[in-house]
């Protein structure tokens, strides 16, 4: 897989509606408007999509791996109905107290992607709704993209605080990011 045709996405707040109470079941999981269509559009343009997600609800005992699997099955099913797919989902099951290397803003999940696919992630677009998503991404050379959905909504119409990597590009939502990425491809050809 060429790193130039890989996109790494955060899950909660980027693909689906986020919740302060955590997304604990498939019934609670709800795609953001246009997000699944945006992923399918990437796939149709030849892009591979991988998801990275902190899932501290597991470490906190709020839900089980079987619940997480059911959530992801719903995501895969709804995406397949649109002709789209996610190639892999990497998640951190730890709580913040575990001080692991995989919980964003640490870069462990991104390092796992590079190892799994045998590629360097330099220049790979990474999309998230929070600074921790982009700090982790930049640590391995990814290109940071913030969406103004989920936690990112508080930054609408404002300058980004210094906790964000300085090269962060901002998009209204996942569909706007995909439009940006695909328009760059058209310009390059």
KERO-391142 format. One record per residue: x, y, z of N, C-alpha, C in turn; chain. Coordinates in nm, 3 decimals, m for minus. Layout:
// KERO-391142
{{X,Y,Z},{X,Y,Z},{X,Y,Z},A}
...
This chain:
// KERO-391142
{{0.086,m0.119,0.000},{0.000,0.000,0.000},{0.088,0.123,0.000},A}
{{0.064,0.213,m0.089},{0.139,0.338,m0.095},{0.089,0.432,0.014},A}
{{0.180,0.497,0.087},{0.134,0.590,0.189},{0.059,0.709,0.131},A}
{{0.074,0.731,0.001},{0.006,0.844,m0.062},{m0.142,0.816,m0.086},A}
{{m0.183,0.693,m0.064},{m0.324,0.658,m0.083},{m0.383,0.604,0.046},A}
{{m0.332,0.651,0.160},{m0.382,0.611,0.291},{m0.427,0.736,0.366},A}
{{m0.543,0.726,0.430},{m0.594,0.831,0.517},{m0.622,0.768,0.652},A}
{{m0.581,0.837,0.759},{m0.605,0.788,0.895},{m0.708,0.881,0.961},A}
{{m0.815,0.820,1.012},{m0.924,0.897,1.071},{m0.943,0.862,1.218},A}
{{m0.969,0.963,1.299},{m1.020,0.943,1.434},{m1.164,0.895,1.420},A}
{{m1.220,0.833,1.524},{m1.358,0.785,1.514},{m1.458,0.882,1.578},A}
{{m1.461,0.889,1.710},{m1.563,0.967,1.781},{m1.543,1.117,1.758},A}
{{m1.647,1.181,1.706},{m1.640,1.325,1.678},{m1.594,1.356,1.537},A}
{{m1.538,1.256,1.469},{m1.491,1.273,1.332},{m1.582,1.197,1.235},A}
{{m1.608,1.069,1.267},{m1.695,0.985,1.186},{m1.835,0.979,1.246},A}
{{m1.841,0.971,1.378},{m1.970,0.957,1.447},{m1.988,1.063,1.554},A}
{{m2.111,1.079,1.596},{m2.146,1.170,1.704},{m2.071,1.125,1.829},A}
{{m2.010,1.219,1.900},{m1.938,1.187,2.023},{m2.030,1.206,2.142},A}
{{m1.990,1.153,2.256},{m2.069,1.168,2.378},{m1.976,1.176,2.498},A}
{{m2.004,1.268,2.589},{m1.926,1.277,2.713},{m1.942,1.150,2.796},A}
{{m2.052,1.077,2.772},{m2.079,0.953,2.844},{m2.023,0.831,2.770},A}
{{m1.944,0.854,2.664},{m1.885,0.748,2.583},{m1.991,0.681,2.495},A}
{{m1.945,0.628,2.383},{m2.031,0.549,2.296},{m2.010,0.405,2.344},A}
{{m2.112,0.348,2.411},{m2.096,0.220,2.480},{m2.166,0.103,2.411},A}
{{m2.246,0.132,2.308},{m2.320,0.025,2.241},{m2.347,0.065,2.096},A}
{{m2.381,m0.036,2.017},{m2.414,m0.009,1.877},{m2.537,0.082,1.866},A}
{{m2.630,0.071,1.962},{m2.749,0.157,1.960},{m2.711,0.304,1.979},A}
{{m2.605,0.331,2.055},{m2.562,0.469,2.081},{m2.479,0.526,1.966},A}
{{m2.425,0.440,1.879},{m2.338,0.486,1.772},{m2.423,0.544,1.659},A}
{{m2.391,0.668,1.621},{m2.465,0.735,1.513},{m2.365,0.812,1.427},A}
{{m2.363,0.783,1.298},{m2.272,0.851,1.207},{m2.308,0.999,1.198},A}
{{m2.205,1.083,1.185},{m2.227,1.225,1.159},{m2.281,1.240,1.017},A}
{{m2.365,1.340,0.992},{m2.419,1.361,0.857},{m2.307,1.373,0.753},A}
{{m2.315,1.291,0.650},{m2.220,1.297,0.539},{m2.087,1.227,0.562},A}
{{m2.060,1.178,0.683},{m1.929,1.119,0.713},{m1.906,0.986,0.640},A}
{{m2.006,0.899,0.642},{m1.989,0.769,0.576},{m1.981,0.787,0.425},A}
{{m2.059,0.879,0.372},{m2.052,0.908,0.229},{m1.913,0.960,0.192},A}
{{m1.854,1.039,0.282},{m1.720,1.093,0.257},{m1.617,0.981,0.253},A}
{{m1.628,0.884,0.344},{m1.535,0.771,0.344},{m1.551,0.689,0.216},A}
{{m1.675,0.664,0.177},{m1.701,0.589,0.054},{m1.642,0.663,m0.067},A}
{{m1.653,0.794,m0.066},{m1.597,0.875,m0.176},{m1.445,0.858,m0.182},A}
{{m1.380,0.857,m0.064},{m1.235,0.832,m0.061},{m1.203,0.696,m0.122},A}
{{m1.277,0.594,m0.078},{m1.254,0.459,m0.129},{m1.270,0.453,m0.281},A}
{{m1.372,0.517,m0.331},{m1.398,0.515,m0.476},{m1.288,0.585,m0.554},A}
{{m1.216,0.674,m0.486},{m1.103,0.744,m0.549},{m0.971,0.669,m0.527},A}
{{m0.980,0.548,m0.471},{m0.862,0.464,m0.455},{m0.788,0.478,m0.323},A}
{{m0.847,0.547,m0.227},{m0.783,0.566,m0.097},{m0.820,0.455,0.000},A}
{{m0.723,0.414,0.080},{m0.745,0.322,0.190},{m0.769,0.404,0.316},A}
{{m0.861,0.359,0.400},{m0.897,0.432,0.522},{m0.873,0.343,0.643},A}
{{m0.801,0.397,0.740},{m0.775,0.329,0.867},{m0.822,0.421,0.978},A}
{{m0.878,0.362,1.083},{m0.929,0.439,1.197},{m0.839,0.418,1.318},A}
{{m0.812,0.526,1.392},{m0.742,0.519,1.520},{m0.832,0.583,1.625},A}
{{m0.848,0.514,1.739},{m0.945,0.562,1.837},{m0.903,0.528,1.979},A}
{{m0.905,0.628,2.067},{m0.892,0.602,2.210},{m1.026,0.545,2.256},A}
{{m1.022,0.431,2.324},{m1.145,0.370,2.377},{m1.127,0.341,2.525},A}
{{m1.107,0.448,2.602},{m1.081,0.432,2.745},{m1.202,0.378,2.821},A}
{{m1.320,0.379,2.759},{m1.437,0.318,2.822},{m1.413,0.170,2.851},A}
{{m1.329,0.106,2.770},{m1.292,m0.034,2.797},{m1.213,m0.042,2.928},A}
{{m1.110,0.040,2.938},{m1.026,0.041,3.058},{m1.100,0.086,3.182},A}
{{m1.203,0.164,3.163},{m1.284,0.214,3.276},{m1.395,0.115,3.312},A}
{{m1.410,0.008,3.232},{m1.512,m0.093,3.259},{m1.652,m0.051,3.221},A}
{{m1.665,0.048,3.131},{m1.797,0.097,3.092},{m1.863,0.010,2.985},A}
{{m1.782,m0.063,2.908},{m1.833,m0.156,2.808},{m1.727,m0.262,2.782},A}
{{m1.766,m0.366,2.711},{m1.679,m0.480,2.683},{m1.631,m0.475,2.537},A}
{{m1.530,m0.555,2.508},{m1.479,m0.564,2.370},{m1.591,m0.610,2.276},A}
{{m1.680,m0.696,2.323},{m1.791,m0.740,2.239},{m1.882,m0.623,2.200},A}
{{m1.899,m0.527,2.293},{m1.978,m0.407,2.261},{m1.906,m0.323,2.155},A}
{{m1.774,m0.308,2.171},{m1.695,m0.232,2.074},{m1.702,m0.300,1.936},A}
{{m1.693,m0.432,1.936},{m1.704,m0.506,1.809},{m1.839,m0.484,1.743},A}
{{m1.945,m0.477,1.823},{m2.080,m0.454,1.769},{m2.090,m0.313,1.710},A}
{{m2.028,m0.216,1.779},{m2.025,m0.078,1.727},{m1.956,m0.076,1.592},A}
{{m1.840,m0.141,1.584},{m1.764,m0.140,1.459},{m1.834,m0.220,1.350},A}
{{m1.906,m0.324,1.387},{m1.983,m0.400,1.288},{m2.091,m0.310,1.226},A}
{{m2.155,m0.228,1.310},{m2.257,m0.134,1.260},{m2.193,m0.033,1.165},A}
{{m2.077,0.020,1.203},{m2.004,0.113,1.118},{m1.972,0.048,0.983},A}
{{m1.916,m0.073,0.986},{m1.880,m0.143,0.862},{m2.003,m0.170,0.775},A}
{{m2.113,m0.212,0.839},{m2.235,m0.244,0.765},{m2.292,m0.121,0.697},A}
{{m2.304,m0.010,0.771},{m2.360,0.112,0.712},{m2.270,0.165,0.600},A}
{{m2.140,0.152,0.619},{m2.046,0.198,0.517},{m2.054,0.110,0.392},A}
{{m2.066,m0.020,0.411},{m2.075,m0.112,0.298},{m2.198,m0.083,0.212},A}
{{m2.306,m0.038,0.275},{m2.428,m0.005,0.201},{m2.405,0.112,0.105},A}
{{m2.300,0.190,0.133},{m2.266,0.304,0.048},{m2.150,0.271,m0.046},A}
{{m2.106,0.145,m0.043},{m1.994,0.105,m0.128},{m1.859,0.143,m0.070},A}
{{m1.854,0.167,0.060},{m1.728,0.207,0.124},{m1.678,0.102,0.222},A}
{{m1.555,0.123,0.269},{m1.497,0.030,0.366},{m1.388,0.100,0.447},A}
{{m1.366,0.046,0.565},{m1.251,0.083,0.646},{m1.162,m0.039,0.651},A}
{{m1.035,m0.022,0.618},{m0.944,m0.136,0.609},{m0.908,m0.195,0.744},A}
{{m0.894,m0.109,0.845},{m0.857,m0.157,0.978},{m0.894,m0.051,1.081},A}
{{m0.918,m0.098,1.204},{m0.943,m0.009,1.316},{m0.842,m0.042,1.425},A}
{{m0.764,0.058,1.462},{m0.667,0.045,1.570},{m0.723,0.123,1.689},A}
{{m0.727,0.061,1.806},{m0.780,0.133,1.921},{m0.696,0.108,2.046},A}
{{m0.696,0.207,2.134},{m0.630,0.197,2.263},{m0.738,0.165,2.366},A}
{{m0.725,0.052,2.438},{m0.826,0.014,2.536},{m0.799,0.068,2.676},A}
{{m0.693,0.143,2.692},{m0.647,0.182,2.825},{m0.715,0.308,2.877},A}
{{m0.718,0.320,3.010},{m0.764,0.444,3.072},{m0.646,0.540,3.080},A}
{{m0.670,0.668,3.099},{m0.559,0.764,3.107},{m0.458,0.729,3.217},A}
{{m0.504,0.666,3.324},{m0.416,0.631,3.436},{m0.315,0.523,3.400},A}
{{m0.338,0.449,3.292},{m0.249,0.339,3.255},{m0.116,0.386,3.198},A}
{{m0.108,0.513,3.159},{0.016,0.570,3.104},{0.076,0.483,2.994},A}
{{m0.008,0.439,2.902},{0.038,0.353,2.792},{0.100,0.438,2.680},A}
{{0.154,0.372,2.581},{0.215,0.440,2.466},{0.117,0.449,2.347},A}
{{0.000,0.384,2.362},{m0.093,0.384,2.247},{m0.205,0.487,2.260},A}
{{m0.226,0.544,2.378},{m0.334,0.641,2.396},{m0.293,0.776,2.340},A}
{{m0.370,0.825,2.242},{m0.341,0.957,2.187},{m0.348,1.059,2.300},A}
{{m0.255,1.151,2.312},{m0.162,1.204,2.212},{m0.032,1.127,2.192},A}
{{m0.011,1.015,2.262},{0.107,0.933,2.233},{0.090,0.872,2.093},A}
{{0.200,0.845,2.023},{0.190,0.802,1.883},{0.179,0.651,1.860},A}
{{0.160,0.573,1.965},{0.164,0.427,1.953},{0.071,0.368,1.849},A}
{{m0.054,0.415,1.842},{m0.147,0.359,1.742},{m0.099,0.386,1.600},A}
{{m0.044,0.505,1.580},{0.008,0.540,1.447},{0.131,0.454,1.414},A}
{{0.215,0.430,1.513},{0.331,0.343,1.492},{0.285,0.202,1.455},A}
{{0.178,0.155,1.519},{0.123,0.022,1.486},{0.078,0.016,1.340},A}
{{0.017,0.124,1.292},{m0.027,0.128,1.151},{0.094,0.116,1.059},A}
{{0.198,0.196,1.086},{0.319,0.189,1.004},{0.379,0.050,1.004},A}
{{0.383,m0.014,1.121},{0.437,m0.150,1.131},{0.350,m0.250,1.055},A}
{{0.217,m0.241,1.074},{0.126,m0.336,1.011},{0.137,m0.330,0.859},A}
{{0.147,m0.207,0.804},{0.150,m0.192,0.658},{0.291,m0.181,0.602},A}
{{0.392,m0.177,0.690},{0.530,m0.170,0.644},{0.561,m0.042,0.569},A}
{{0.505,0.070,0.617},{0.526,0.197,0.549},{0.565,0.306,0.648},A}
{{0.628,0.411,0.596},{0.648,0.533,0.673},{0.522,0.617,0.656},A}
{{0.483,0.686,0.761},{0.358,0.763,0.755},{0.380,0.910,0.721},A}
{{0.502,0.945,0.682},{0.532,1.084,0.647},{0.440,1.131,0.535},A}
{{0.368,1.240,0.562},{0.279,1.297,0.462},{0.141,1.235,0.453},A}
{{0.115,1.128,0.529},{m0.017,1.064,0.526},{m0.117,1.156,0.596},A}
{{m0.228,1.190,0.532},{m0.327,1.276,0.597},{m0.390,1.203,0.717},A}
{{m0.396,1.274,0.830},{m0.462,1.222,0.950},{m0.565,1.325,0.994},A}
{{m0.687,1.278,1.019},{m0.799,1.366,1.048},{m0.854,1.336,1.187},A}
{{m0.875,1.442,1.265},{m0.934,1.425,1.396},{m1.007,1.550,1.439},A}
{{m1.074,1.539,1.554},{m1.152,1.653,1.605},{m1.091,1.714,1.731},A}
{{m0.969,1.667,1.768},{m0.906,1.717,1.891},{m0.755,1.727,1.872},A}
{{m0.694,1.814,1.951},{m0.548,1.834,1.942},{m0.474,1.703,1.963},A}
{{m0.519,1.619,2.056},{m0.446,1.495,2.084},{m0.438,1.404,1.961},A}
{{m0.542,1.405,1.877},{m0.539,1.325,1.753},{m0.425,1.372,1.663},A}
{{m0.411,1.502,1.651},{m0.316,1.559,1.556},{m0.174,1.561,1.612},A}
{{m0.159,1.577,1.743},{m0.026,1.569,1.805},{0.031,1.430,1.785},A}
{{m0.051,1.327,1.805},{m0.006,1.189,1.784},{0.031,1.166,1.638},A}
{{m0.049,1.220,1.548},{m0.026,1.202,1.404},{0.105,1.268,1.359},A}
{{0.126,1.390,1.403},{0.245,1.465,1.363},{0.373,1.399,1.417},A}
{{0.363,1.332,1.531},{0.480,1.266,1.590},{0.540,1.160,1.498},A}
{{0.459,1.106,1.407},{0.510,1.006,1.310},{0.517,1.063,1.169},A}
{{0.497,1.194,1.154},{0.513,1.259,1.024},{0.386,1.277,0.943},A}
{{0.271,1.244,1.001},{0.146,1.261,0.927},{0.113,1.409,0.908},A}
{{0.029,1.435,0.810},{m0.019,1.569,0.781},{m0.149,1.591,0.860},A}
{{m0.153,1.690,0.953},{m0.268,1.705,1.043},{m0.384,1.785,0.985},A}
{{m0.504,1.728,1.000},{m0.627,1.792,0.954},{m0.729,1.790,1.068},A}
{{m0.779,1.907,1.106},{m0.881,1.918,1.210},{m1.018,1.936,1.146},A}
{{m1.115,1.860,1.194},{m1.254,1.881,1.153},{m1.326,1.954,1.265},A}
{{m1.417,2.044,1.228},{m1.489,2.126,1.325},{m1.620,2.059,1.368},A}
{{m1.612,1.928,1.389},{m1.722,1.848,1.441},{m1.674,1.792,1.575},A}
{{m1.763,1.730,1.651},{m1.722,1.674,1.780},{m1.656,1.780,1.866},A}
{{m1.542,1.745,1.925},{m1.468,1.839,2.010},{m1.415,1.959,1.930},A}
{{m1.398,1.942,1.801},{m1.347,2.049,1.717},{m1.443,2.165,1.697},A}
{{m1.572,2.143,1.727},{m1.674,2.246,1.705},{m1.645,2.375,1.783},A}
{{m1.575,2.365,1.896},{m1.546,2.486,1.977},{m1.449,2.580,1.906},A}
{{m1.382,2.532,1.801},{m1.284,2.615,1.731},{m1.341,2.687,1.609},A}
{{m1.471,2.669,1.582},{m1.533,2.737,1.467},{m1.515,2.887,1.480},A}
{{m1.463,2.949,1.376},{m1.447,3.094,1.372},{m1.338,3.147,1.463},A}
{{m1.251,3.061,1.512},{m1.144,3.103,1.604},{m1.009,3.057,1.553},A}
{{m0.905,3.122,1.601},{m0.770,3.073,1.577},{m0.746,2.952,1.664},A}
{{m0.669,2.858,1.613},{m0.641,2.738,1.692},{m0.543,2.770,1.804},A}
{{m0.565,2.715,1.923},{m0.468,2.733,2.031},{m0.335,2.666,1.997},A}
{{m0.231,2.705,2.070},{m0.096,2.655,2.042},{m0.078,2.506,2.066},A}
{{m0.175,2.440,2.130},{m0.164,2.295,2.151},{m0.174,2.219,2.019},A}
{{m0.227,2.283,1.916},{m0.236,2.220,1.784},{m0.105,2.236,1.709},A}
{{m0.066,2.134,1.632},{0.053,2.151,1.548},{0.033,2.271,1.455},A}
{{0.139,2.351,1.434},{0.124,2.475,1.356},{0.079,2.452,1.211},A}
{{0.107,2.335,1.155},{0.070,2.309,1.015},{m0.071,2.251,1.000},A}
{{m0.150,2.251,1.108},{m0.285,2.194,1.104},{m0.374,2.267,1.003},A}
{{m0.440,2.190,0.917},{m0.538,2.243,0.825},{m0.677,2.219,0.884},A}
{{m0.767,2.313,0.867},{m0.898,2.306,0.930},{m1.006,2.288,0.823},A}
{{m1.102,2.198,0.852},{m1.212,2.169,0.760},{m1.343,2.167,0.839},A}
{{m1.450,2.207,0.775},{m1.581,2.210,0.839},{m1.620,2.073,0.894},A}
{{m1.597,1.968,0.816},{m1.632,1.832,0.857},{m1.555,1.734,0.769},A}
{{m1.583,1.604,0.786},{m1.510,1.502,0.710},{m1.535,1.516,0.560},A}
{{m1.657,1.550,0.523},{m1.687,1.568,0.380},{m1.604,1.682,0.321},A}
{{m1.588,1.790,0.395},{m1.507,1.904,0.346},{m1.360,1.864,0.335},A}
{{m1.310,1.783,0.429},{m1.172,1.733,0.418},{m1.156,1.650,0.291},A}
{{m1.251,1.559,0.268},{m1.242,1.471,0.150},{m1.247,1.555,0.022},A}
{{m1.332,1.655,0.017},{m1.338,1.744,m0.099},{m1.202,1.810,m0.121},A}
{{m1.141,1.858,m0.013},{m1.008,1.920,m0.020},{m0.905,1.821,m0.075},A}
{{m0.901,1.702,m0.018},{m0.802,1.601,m0.058},{m0.819,1.561,m0.205},A}
{{m0.941,1.537,m0.246},{m0.965,1.495,m0.384},{m0.940,1.608,m0.482},A}
{{m0.964,1.733,m0.441},{m0.935,1.845,m0.531},{m0.784,1.860,m0.550},A}
{{m0.706,1.829,m0.447},{m0.558,1.833,m0.461},{m0.512,1.726,m0.561},A}
{{m0.577,1.611,m0.556},{m0.543,1.504,m0.651},{m0.571,1.547,m0.795},A}
{{m0.685,1.612,m0.815},{m0.721,1.658,m0.949},{m0.619,1.759,m0.999},A}
{{m0.579,1.854,m0.910},{m0.481,1.955,m0.948},{m0.348,1.892,m0.985},A}
{{m0.311,1.784,m0.915},{m0.182,1.719,m0.939},{m0.180,1.642,m1.070},A}
{{m0.299,1.606,m1.120},{m0.305,1.525,m1.244},{m0.329,1.607,m1.366},A}
